[in-house]
């Protein structure tokens, strides 16, 4: 392996757009988990990361007493 042998960094893939996570979070805060489930199923091996993003965002949309 040469000293100046550089490999191109892999380009990150977008698993879920921010607007999709927001929509799933709003629905989850209102009691509907179908959008969140669909988004997590589509994420494949990144489903845990997507689920945590949805849960974190849903706190902003949770109705306050």
ZIMO-V676575 format. One record per residue. RES is the residue in one small letter. SS is DSSP state (A for helix, B for strand, O for the rest). Layout:
res	ss
RES	SS
RES	SS
//
This chain:
res	ss
x	O
x	O
x	O
x	O
x	O
x	O
x	O
x	O
x	O
x	O
x	O
x	O
x	O
x	O
x	O
x	O
x	O
x	A
x	A
x	A
x	A
x	A
x	A
x	A
x	A
x	A
x	A
x	A
x	A
x	O
x	O
x	O
x	O
x	A
x	A
x	A
x	A
x	A
x	A
x	A
x	A
x	A
x	A
x	A
x	A
x	A
x	A
x	A
x	A
x	A
x	A
x	A
x	A
x	A
x	A
x	A
x	A
x	A
x	A
x	A
x	A
x	O
x	O
x	O
x	O
//
